[in-house]
Amino acid sequence: MVDSVRIAIFGNSHAEGVQLPALAHIGGNEVVGIAGLDAAKAEATARRWGIQHATCDWRELLDLLPDLVMVTTPVDLHAEMVRASLRSGAAVLCEKPFTHDVRDAEELTELAVGRLAAVDFQLRFNPHRRKMRELCREGFVGEVRHVRADLLLDTPNFVDRPFTWWSQAERGGGVLGATGSHMIDGIQWMFGPIAAVSARLETFVKRRRDAEGVERDVTSDDFAEVWLDLENGARATVTVSLALRGVSRWSMEVSGTEGTLRLERERQLLGCRHGDAMNPIPVEEDWLPPEHYGIQGRGPFAAMNGPFLSKLVEAVARGDSELPRAATFEDGLANVRILQAARESSRADGTRISVRLPT
């Protein structure tokens, strides 16, 4: 048992806005270093949060012997950082998607066996999602026939966003990985492995200006429809986008032989048996708004970082090798396989692609 968990953070943007406020609120930890692409920005973050070490070379932070490394960089940088962190002996939290390449995900999953290593699918810590999963396992909906997960956010300034790594498919950018990965993880977590995928990905905003004002081609997706065949015989549909104006929908619905459950905006769980009216289902606890943790205006994803990081820090302090409910690297690997199959399917006009199932 350690008195205070020593944390190194690779990546500055998500850390500055979400993780550092949450870590400061929950306590029991010390952020010993932060690394960012922009050294001046990393130093400014360090000053604001009382962090001793700031650098643009993340390797320097491993010399500080952190107990936990949090990797929140662009996806194409994850593999090297996670590999080195595991070899240093640290526990690891990696932002999603886990990696951009299945082979990297397989290697890291093998390297993490017996270690505390998690992927940041924080919506698993939503009490409403947990209740939905529990009811499904208790047979509330009967045999699951269909799941629908939608996350379409009306984003007024989306067209004007600058060209960044998020605009580049080769770097792991795009809405399928950014939000679709969460929806897919939720389906797997609740209903089991996914055996096959069909998908159509679109890029509605095809050109953006970079930091120098140069207009560049966007290669990542900003809209995705994915159809999933579950191993248990059920079907699932996932639709995600940031590019559709006038459309705002965030829900997950499961329909079975006996009833239906629907989770609206991660906050309201509704359900009914067939023939009855849909009614709210009480949940013993609710999640606190992100402002409770000092996080400003970032919604459910940010809010769930608080309870997730709290449990993670406690587990690292105890020396645990696993964290209940958290997505493991094995879960992250399964997710990467599905994302890869979806991209392959889209390139092949929606062809159904089989997915290697867990052994």
TORKOL-4160 file (C-alpha; in steps of 0.2 Angstrom, whole numbers, padded with zeros to 4 digits, m for minus):
359
<pt num="1" X="0000" Y="0000" Z="0000"/>
<pt num="2" X="0007" Y="0017" Z="m0005"/>
<pt num="3" X="0002" Y="0033" Z="0004"/>
<pt num="4" X="0001" Y="0043" Z="m0012"/>
<pt num="5" X="0000" Y="0037" Z="m0029"/>
<pt num="6" X="0014" Y="0045" Z="m0041"/>
<pt num="7" X="0006" Y="0049" Z="m0058"/>
<pt num="8" X="0014" Y="0054" Z="m0074"/>
<pt num="9" X="0003" Y="0060" Z="m0088"/>
<pt num="10" X="0008" Y="0059" Z="m0106"/>
<pt num="11" X="m0003" Y="0072" Z="m0116"/>
<pt num="12" X="m0008" Y="0089" Z="m0111"/>
<pt num="13" X="m0025" Y="0094" Z="m0118"/>
<pt num="14" X="m0037" Y="0081" Z="m0110"/>
<pt num="15" X="m0027" Y="0081" Z="m0095"/>
<pt num="16" X="m0028" Y="0100" Z="m0092"/>
<pt num="17" X="m0047" Y="0100" Z="m0095"/>
<pt num="18" X="m0053" Y="0084" Z="m0087"/>
<pt num="19" X="m0040" Y="0073" Z="m0078"/>
<pt num="20" X="m0030" Y="0086" Z="m0068"/>
<pt num="21" X="m0046" Y="0093" Z="m0060"/>
<pt num="22" X="m0053" Y="0076" Z="m0056"/>
<pt num="23" X="m0036" Y="0070" Z="m0048"/>
<pt num="24" X="m0035" Y="0086" Z="m0038"/>
<pt num="25" X="m0053" Y="0083" Z="m0031"/>
<pt num="26" X="m0051" Y="0064" Z="m0027"/>
<pt num="27" X="m0034" Y="0066" Z="m0018"/>
<pt num="28" X="m0023" Y="0051" Z="m0013"/>
<pt num="29" X="m0011" Y="0055" Z="m0028"/>
<pt num="30" X="0003" Y="0066" Z="m0034"/>
<pt num="31" X="0005" Y="0071" Z="m0052"/>
<pt num="32" X="0024" Y="0071" Z="m0053"/>
<pt num="33" X="0026" Y="0075" Z="m0071"/>
<pt num="34" X="0017" Y="0080" Z="m0087"/>
<pt num="35" X="0023" Y="0078" Z="m0105"/>
<pt num="36" X="0015" Y="0088" Z="m0120"/>
<pt num="37" X="0020" Y="0091" Z="m0138"/>
<pt num="38" X="0022" Y="0110" Z="m0134"/>
<pt num="39" X="0035" Y="0112" Z="m0120"/>
<pt num="40" X="0029" Y="0129" Z="m0116"/>
<pt num="41" X="0011" Y="0124" Z="m0114"/>
<pt num="42" X="0016" Y="0109" Z="m0103"/>
<pt num="43" X="0026" Y="0121" Z="m0092"/>
<pt num="44" X="0011" Y="0132" Z="m0090"/>
<pt num="45" X="0000" Y="0117" Z="m0085"/>
<pt num="46" X="0013" Y="0112" Z="m0073"/>
<pt num="47" X="0013" Y="0129" Z="m0065"/>
<pt num="48" X="m0005" Y="0130" Z="m0063"/>
<pt num="49" X="m0007" Y="0113" Z="m0055"/>
<pt num="50" X="0009" Y="0113" Z="m0045"/>
<pt num="51" X="0018" Y="0099" Z="m0055"/>
<pt num="52" X="0037" Y="0098" Z="m0053"/>
<pt num="53" X="0042" Y="0091" Z="m0070"/>
<pt num="54" X="0036" Y="0097" Z="m0087"/>
<pt num="55" X="0043" Y="0091" Z="m0103"/>
<pt num="56" X="0040" Y="0088" Z="m0122"/>
<pt num="57" X="0049" Y="0071" Z="m0120"/>
<pt num="58" X="0038" Y="0059" Z="m0111"/>
<pt num="59" X="0052" Y="0046" Z="m0108"/>
<pt num="60" X="0060" Y="0058" Z="m0095"/>
<pt num="61" X="0045" Y="0055" Z="m0084"/>
<pt num="62" X="0048" Y="0037" Z="m0083"/>
<pt num="63" X="0064" Y="0041" Z="m0074"/>
<pt num="64" X="0053" Y="0048" Z="m0060"/>
<pt num="65" X="0047" Y="0030" Z="m0057"/>
<pt num="66" X="0028" Y="0034" Z="m0057"/>
<pt num="67" X="0016" Y="0021" Z="m0050"/>
<pt num="68" X="0003" Y="0025" Z="m0063"/>
<pt num="69" X="0005" Y="0032" Z="m0081"/>
<pt num="70" X="m0010" Y="0040" Z="m0090"/>
<pt num="71" X="m0008" Y="0041" Z="m0109"/>
<pt num="72" X="m0019" Y="0054" Z="m0117"/>
<pt num="73" X="m0011" Y="0057" Z="m0133"/>
<pt num="74" X="m0016" Y="0055" Z="m0151"/>
<pt num="75" X="m0020" Y="0037" Z="m0155"/>
<pt num="76" X="m0004" Y="0033" Z="m0166"/>
<pt num="77" X="0007" Y="0037" Z="m0151"/>
<pt num="78" X="m0001" Y="0026" Z="m0138"/>
<pt num="79" X="0008" Y="0009" Z="m0142"/>
<pt num="80" X="0026" Y="0016" Z="m0139"/>
<pt num="81" X="0021" Y="0025" Z="m0124"/>
<pt num="82" X="0011" Y="0011" Z="m0116"/>
<pt num="83" X="0025" Y="m0002" Z="m0120"/>
<pt num="84" X="0038" Y="0008" Z="m0111"/>
<pt num="85" X="0027" Y="0012" Z="m0097"/>
<pt num="86" X="0023" Y="m0006" Z="m0094"/>
<pt num="87" X="0041" Y="m0011" Z="m0095"/>
<pt num="88" X="0045" Y="0003" Z="m0082"/>
<pt num="89" X="0034" Y="m0007" Z="m0069"/>
<pt num="90" X="0020" Y="0006" Z="m0069"/>
<pt num="91" X="0001" Y="0003" Z="m0070"/>
<pt num="92" X="m0006" Y="0011" Z="m0085"/>
<pt num="93" X="m0022" Y="0020" Z="m0091"/>
<pt num="94" X="m0023" Y="0022" Z="m0109"/>
<pt num="95" X="m0035" Y="0033" Z="m0118"/>
<pt num="96" X="m0047" Y="0025" Z="m0131"/>
<pt num="97" X="m0045" Y="0019" Z="m0145"/>
<pt num="98" X="m0032" Y="0008" Z="m0137"/>
<pt num="99" X="m0021" Y="0008" Z="m0152"/>
<pt num="100" X="m0022" Y="0011" Z="m0171"/>
<pt num="101" X="m0016" Y="m0006" Z="m0176"/>
<pt num="102" X="m0022" Y="m0023" Z="m0170"/>
<pt num="103" X="m0004" Y="m0030" Z="m0169"/>
<pt num="104" X="0001" Y="m0017" Z="m0157"/>
<pt num="105" X="m0015" Y="m0020" Z="m0147"/>
<pt num="106" X="m0011" Y="m0039" Z="m0146"/>
<pt num="107" X="0007" Y="m0036" Z="m0141"/>
<pt num="108" X="0002" Y="m0024" Z="m0127"/>
<pt num="109" X="m0012" Y="m0035" Z="m0121"/>
<pt num="110" X="0001" Y="m0049" Z="m0119"/>
<pt num="111" X="0014" Y="m0038" Z="m0110"/>
<pt num="112" X="0000" Y="m0032" Z="m0098"/>
<pt num="113" X="m0004" Y="m0050" Z="m0092"/>
<pt num="114" X="m0005" Y="m0049" Z="m0073"/>
<pt num="115" X="m0004" Y="m0030" Z="m0072"/>
<pt num="116" X="m0016" Y="m0016" Z="m0068"/>
<pt num="117" X="m0019" Y="m0009" Z="m0086"/>
<pt num="118" X="m0035" Y="m0001" Z="m0092"/>
<pt num="119" X="m0043" Y="0008" Z="m0106"/>
<pt num="120" X="m0052" Y="0024" Z="m0103"/>
<pt num="121" X="m0070" Y="0018" Z="m0107"/>
<pt num="122" X="m0076" Y="0028" Z="m0092"/>
<pt num="123" X="m0095" Y="0026" Z="m0096"/>
<pt num="124" X="m0094" Y="0009" Z="m0088"/>
<pt num="125" X="m0094" Y="0019" Z="m0071"/>
<pt num="126" X="m0111" Y="0027" Z="m0075"/>
<pt num="127" X="m0123" Y="0020" Z="m0062"/>
<pt num="128" X="m0137" Y="0020" Z="m0075"/>
<pt num="129" X="m0127" Y="0010" Z="m0087"/>
<pt num="130" X="m0123" Y="m0003" Z="m0073"/>
<pt num="131" X="m0141" Y="m0004" Z="m0069"/>
<pt num="132" X="m0146" Y="m0007" Z="m0087"/>
<pt num="133" X="m0133" Y="m0021" Z="m0088"/>
<pt num="134" X="m0139" Y="m0029" Z="m0072"/>
<pt num="135" X="m0157" Y="m0029" Z="m0077"/>
<pt num="136" X="m0152" Y="m0037" Z="m0094"/>
<pt num="137" X="m0143" Y="m0051" Z="m0085"/>
<pt num="138" X="m0157" Y="m0054" Z="m0074"/>
<pt num="139" X="m0169" Y="m0056" Z="m0089"/>
<pt num="140" X="m0179" Y="m0040" Z="m0089"/>
<pt num="141" X="m0179" Y="m0040" Z="m0108"/>
<pt num="142" X="m0179" Y="m0058" Z="m0110"/>
<pt num="143" X="m0168" Y="m0065" Z="m0125"/>
<pt num="144" X="m0159" Y="m0050" Z="m0132"/>
<pt num="145" X="m0164" Y="m0047" Z="m0150"/>
<pt num="146" X="m0158" Y="m0029" Z="m0155"/>
<pt num="147" X="m0147" Y="m0015" Z="m0148"/>
<pt num="148" X="m0147" Y="0002" Z="m0154"/>
<pt num="149" X="m0134" Y="0015" Z="m0148"/>
<pt num="150" X="m0134" Y="0033" Z="m0155"/>
<pt num="151" X="m0122" Y="0047" Z="m0151"/>
<pt num="152" X="m0126" Y="0061" Z="m0163"/>
<pt num="153" X="m0121" Y="0078" Z="m0156"/>
<pt num="154" X="m0126" Y="0095" Z="m0165"/>
<pt num="155" X="m0109" Y="0104" Z="m0165"/>
<pt num="156" X="m0111" Y="0122" Z="m0171"/>
<pt num="157" X="m0093" Y="0125" Z="m0174"/>
<pt num="158" X="m0088" Y="0108" Z="m0181"/>
<pt num="159" X="m0086" Y="0114" Z="m0199"/>
<pt num="160" X="m0073" Y="0128" Z="m0193"/>
<pt num="161" X="m0062" Y="0117" Z="m0183"/>
<pt num="162" X="m0044" Y="0117" Z="m0188"/>
<pt num="163" X="m0035" Y="0103" Z="m0196"/>
<pt num="164" X="m0026" Y="0092" Z="m0182"/>
<pt num="165" X="m0022" Y="0074" Z="m0180"/>
<pt num="166" X="m0041" Y="0071" Z="m0177"/>
<pt num="167" X="m0043" Y="0075" Z="m0196"/>
<pt num="168" X="m0031" Y="0061" Z="m0201"/>
<pt num="169" X="m0036" Y="0043" Z="m0202"/>
<pt num="170" X="m0018" Y="0037" Z="m0202"/>
<pt num="171" X="m0016" Y="0044" Z="m0185"/>
<pt num="172" X="m0032" Y="0037" Z="m0177"/>
<pt num="173" X="m0043" Y="0052" Z="m0179"/>
<pt num="174" X="m0061" Y="0052" Z="m0183"/>
<pt num="175" X="m0078" Y="0050" Z="m0174"/>
<pt num="176" X="m0079" Y="0031" Z="m0175"/>
<pt num="177" X="m0064" Y="0030" Z="m0164"/>
<pt num="178" X="m0068" Y="0045" Z="m0153"/>
<pt num="179" X="m0086" Y="0041" Z="m0149"/>
<pt num="180" X="m0090" Y="0025" Z="m0158"/>
<pt num="181" X="m0078" Y="0016" Z="m0148"/>
<pt num="182" X="m0087" Y="0020" Z="m0132"/>
<pt num="183" X="m0104" Y="0014" Z="m0140"/>
<pt num="184" X="m0096" Y="m0002" Z="m0146"/>
<pt num="185" X="m0088" Y="m0005" Z="m0129"/>
<pt num="186" X="m0104" Y="m0003" Z="m0120"/>
<pt num="187" X="m0112" Y="m0016" Z="m0131"/>
<pt num="188" X="m0099" Y="m0028" Z="m0129"/>
<pt num="189" X="m0098" Y="m0025" Z="m0110"/>
<pt num="190" X="m0117" Y="m0028" Z="m0108"/>
<pt num="191" X="m0120" Y="m0041" Z="m0121"/>
<pt num="192" X="m0104" Y="m0051" Z="m0125"/>
<pt num="193" X="m0093" Y="m0053" Z="m0140"/>
<pt num="194" X="m0096" Y="m0046" Z="m0157"/>
<pt num="195" X="m0093" Y="m0059" Z="m0171"/>
<pt num="196" X="m0095" Y="m0048" Z="m0187"/>
<pt num="197" X="m0096" Y="m0030" Z="m0193"/>
<pt num="198" X="m0103" Y="m0020" Z="m0208"/>
<pt num="199" X="m0101" Y="m0001" Z="m0209"/>
<pt num="200" X="m0102" Y="0014" Z="m0219"/>
<pt num="201" X="m0090" Y="0029" Z="m0214"/>
<pt num="202" X="m0092" Y="0046" Z="m0221"/>
<pt num="203" X="m0082" Y="0062" Z="m0222"/>
<pt num="204" X="m0094" Y="0077" Z="m0224"/>
<pt num="205" X="m0081" Y="0091" Z="m0220"/>
<pt num="206" X="m0068" Y="0086" Z="m0233"/>
<pt num="207" X="m0055" Y="0100" Z="m0231"/>
<pt num="208" X="m0049" Y="0110" Z="m0216"/>
<pt num="209" X="m0036" Y="0123" Z="m0213"/>
<pt num="210" X="m0021" Y="0119" Z="m0202"/>
<pt num="211" X="m0012" Y="0130" Z="m0189"/>
<pt num="212" X="m0003" Y="0139" Z="m0203"/>
<pt num="213" X="m0019" Y="0142" Z="m0213"/>
<pt num="214" X="m0015" Y="0129" Z="m0226"/>
<pt num="215" X="m0030" Y="0120" Z="m0232"/>
<pt num="216" X="m0028" Y="0101" Z="m0231"/>
<pt num="217" X="m0038" Y="0085" Z="m0236"/>
<pt num="218" X="m0047" Y="0077" Z="m0221"/>
<pt num="219" X="m0045" Y="0058" Z="m0221"/>
<pt num="220" X="m0054" Y="0054" Z="m0205"/>
<pt num="221" X="m0073" Y="0050" Z="m0204"/>
<pt num="222" X="m0085" Y="0062" Z="m0196"/>
<pt num="223" X="m0101" Y="0051" Z="m0198"/>
<pt num="224" X="m0102" Y="0032" Z="m0195"/>
<pt num="225" X="m0115" Y="0019" Z="m0196"/>
<pt num="226" X="m0110" Y="0002" Z="m0190"/>
<pt num="227" X="m0120" Y="m0014" Z="m0190"/>
<pt num="228" X="m0115" Y="m0028" Z="m0178"/>
<pt num="229" X="m0118" Y="m0047" Z="m0176"/>
<pt num="230" X="m0116" Y="m0052" Z="m0158"/>
<pt num="231" X="m0110" Y="m0070" Z="m0154"/>
<pt num="232" X="m0127" Y="m0073" Z="m0145"/>
<pt num="233" X="m0137" Y="m0070" Z="m0161"/>
<pt num="234" X="m0143" Y="m0052" Z="m0157"/>
<pt num="235" X="m0140" Y="m0038" Z="m0169"/>
<pt num="236" X="m0134" Y="m0020" Z="m0165"/>
<pt num="237" X="m0134" Y="m0004" Z="m0174"/>
<pt num="238" X="m0122" Y="0011" Z="m0169"/>
<pt num="239" X="m0123" Y="0028" Z="m0177"/>
<pt num="240" X="m0111" Y="0042" Z="m0172"/>
<pt num="241" X="m0108" Y="0059" Z="m0179"/>
<pt num="242" X="m0102" Y="0077" Z="m0174"/>
<pt num="243" X="m0106" Y="0084" Z="m0192"/>
<pt num="244" X="m0125" Y="0083" Z="m0193"/>
<pt num="245" X="m0134" Y="0100" Z="m0189"/>
<pt num="246" X="m0150" Y="0100" Z="m0180"/>
<pt num="247" X="m0148" Y="0083" Z="m0174"/>
<pt num="248" X="m0144" Y="0079" Z="m0156"/>
<pt num="249" X="m0147" Y="0061" Z="m0150"/>
<pt num="250" X="m0138" Y="0051" Z="m0136"/>
<pt num="251" X="m0146" Y="0035" Z="m0132"/>
<pt num="252" X="m0144" Y="0016" Z="m0130"/>
<pt num="253" X="m0159" Y="0005" Z="m0132"/>
<pt num="254" X="m0160" Y="m0014" Z="m0130"/>
<pt num="255" X="m0176" Y="m0024" Z="m0136"/>
<pt num="256" X="m0179" Y="m0042" Z="m0131"/>
<pt num="257" X="m0192" Y="m0056" Z="m0131"/>
<pt num="258" X="m0199" Y="m0049" Z="m0115"/>
<pt num="259" X="m0196" Y="m0031" Z="m0114"/>
<pt num="260" X="m0186" Y="m0015" Z="m0118"/>
<pt num="261" X="m0174" Y="m0004" Z="m0109"/>
<pt num="262" X="m0168" Y="0013" Z="m0115"/>
<pt num="263" X="m0154" Y="0024" Z="m0108"/>
<pt num="264" X="m0156" Y="0043" Z="m0112"/>
<pt num="265" X="m0141" Y="0054" Z="m0112"/>
<pt num="266" X="m0132" Y="0043" Z="m0099"/>
<pt num="267" X="m0144" Y="0050" Z="m0086"/>
<pt num="268" X="m0162" Y="0043" Z="m0087"/>
<pt num="269" X="m0165" Y="0024" Z="m0088"/>
<pt num="270" X="m0182" Y="0019" Z="m0094"/>
<pt num="271" X="m0190" Y="0002" Z="m0096"/>
<pt num="272" X="m0206" Y="m0009" Z="m0099"/>
<pt num="273" X="m0212" Y="m0026" Z="m0102"/>
<pt num="274" X="m0220" Y="m0029" Z="m0118"/>
<pt num="275" X="m0238" Y="m0021" Z="m0118"/>
<pt num="276" X="m0234" Y="m0009" Z="m0104"/>
<pt num="277" X="m0230" Y="0009" Z="m0105"/>
<pt num="278" X="m0212" Y="0014" Z="m0104"/>
<pt num="279" X="m0208" Y="0021" Z="m0086"/>
<pt num="280" X="m0192" Y="0028" Z="m0077"/>
<pt num="281" X="m0182" Y="0015" Z="m0068"/>
<pt num="282" X="m0175" Y="0021" Z="m0051"/>
<pt num="283" X="m0156" Y="0019" Z="m0049"/>
<pt num="284" X="m0149" Y="0019" Z="m0031"/>
<pt num="285" X="m0136" Y="0033" Z="m0035"/>
<pt num="286" X="m0134" Y="0046" Z="m0049"/>
<pt num="287" X="m0118" Y="0053" Z="m0056"/>
<pt num="288" X="m0112" Y="0070" Z="m0051"/>
<pt num="289" X="m0110" Y="0084" Z="m0064"/>
<pt num="290" X="m0092" Y="0087" Z="m0070"/>
<pt num="291" X="m0092" Y="0104" Z="m0061"/>
<pt num="292" X="m0092" Y="0094" Z="m0045"/>
<pt num="293" X="m0074" Y="0089" Z="m0049"/>
<pt num="294" X="m0069" Y="0106" Z="m0055"/>
<pt num="295" X="m0072" Y="0101" Z="m0074"/>
<pt num="296" X="m0081" Y="0114" Z="m0084"/>
<pt num="297" X="m0095" Y="0110" Z="m0096"/>
<pt num="298" X="m0089" Y="0094" Z="m0103"/>
<pt num="299" X="m0104" Y="0082" Z="m0100"/>
<pt num="300" X="m0106" Y="0064" Z="m0095"/>
<pt num="301" X="m0089" Y="0058" Z="m0102"/>
<pt num="302" X="m0080" Y="0071" Z="m0091"/>
<pt num="303" X="m0091" Y="0067" Z="m0076"/>
<pt num="304" X="m0088" Y="0049" Z="m0076"/>
<pt num="305" X="m0069" Y="0052" Z="m0075"/>
<pt num="306" X="m0071" Y="0057" Z="m0057"/>
<pt num="307" X="m0077" Y="0040" Z="m0050"/>
<pt num="308" X="m0067" Y="0030" Z="m0063"/>
<pt num="309" X="m0050" Y="0039" Z="m0058"/>
<pt num="310" X="m0055" Y="0038" Z="m0039"/>
<pt num="311" X="m0057" Y="0019" Z="m0041"/>
<pt num="312" X="m0041" Y="0017" Z="m0051"/>
<pt num="313" X="m0030" Y="0027" Z="m0039"/>
<pt num="314" X="m0037" Y="0017" Z="m0025"/>
<pt num="315" X="m0032" Y="0001" Z="m0034"/>
<pt num="316" X="m0015" Y="0007" Z="m0038"/>
<pt num="317" X="m0012" Y="0012" Z="m0020"/>
<pt num="318" X="m0017" Y="m0006" Z="m0014"/>
<pt num="319" X="m0006" Y="m0014" Z="m0028"/>
<pt num="320" X="m0021" Y="m0023" Z="m0036"/>
<pt num="321" X="m0018" Y="m0031" Z="m0053"/>
<pt num="322" X="m0036" Y="m0028" Z="m0059"/>
<pt num="323" X="m0050" Y="m0015" Z="m0057"/>
<pt num="324" X="m0068" Y="m0021" Z="m0057"/>
<pt num="325" X="m0079" Y="m0014" Z="m0071"/>
<pt num="326" X="m0064" Y="m0005" Z="m0079"/>
<pt num="327" X="m0061" Y="m0010" Z="m0098"/>
<pt num="328" X="m0045" Y="m0021" Z="m0098"/>
<pt num="329" X="m0032" Y="m0021" Z="m0112"/>
<pt num="330" X="m0041" Y="m0037" Z="m0118"/>
<pt num="331" X="m0057" Y="m0027" Z="m0120"/>
<pt num="332" X="m0047" Y="m0013" Z="m0129"/>
<pt num="333" X="m0040" Y="m0026" Z="m0141"/>
<pt num="334" X="m0057" Y="m0033" Z="m0145"/>
<pt num="335" X="m0063" Y="m0015" Z="m0148"/>
<pt num="336" X="m0048" Y="m0011" Z="m0160"/>
<pt num="337" X="m0052" Y="m0027" Z="m0170"/>
<pt num="338" X="m0070" Y="m0021" Z="m0172"/>
<pt num="339" X="m0065" Y="m0003" Z="m0177"/>
<pt num="340" X="m0052" Y="m0011" Z="m0190"/>
<pt num="341" X="m0066" Y="m0022" Z="m0197"/>
<pt num="342" X="m0078" Y="m0007" Z="m0198"/>
<pt num="343" X="m0065" Y="0003" Z="m0208"/>
<pt num="344" X="m0062" Y="m0012" Z="m0219"/>
<pt num="345" X="m0080" Y="m0015" Z="m0222"/>
<pt num="346" X="m0083" Y="0003" Z="m0227"/>
<pt num="347" X="m0069" Y="0003" Z="m0239"/>
<pt num="348" X="m0078" Y="m0013" Z="m0247"/>
<pt num="349" X="m0095" Y="m0005" Z="m0248"/>
<pt num="350" X="m0102" Y="m0011" Z="m0232"/>
<pt num="351" X="m0096" Y="m0030" Z="m0234"/>
<pt num="352" X="m0099" Y="m0040" Z="m0219"/>
<pt num="353" X="m0082" Y="m0043" Z="m0210"/>
<pt num="354" X="m0079" Y="m0057" Z="m0197"/>
<pt num="355" X="m0071" Y="m0052" Z="m0181"/>
<pt num="356" X="m0059" Y="m0063" Z="m0172"/>
<pt num="357" X="m0067" Y="m0068" Z="m0156"/>
<pt num="358" X="m0059" Y="m0069" Z="m0139"/>
<pt num="359" X="m0051" Y="m0086" Z="m0135"/>
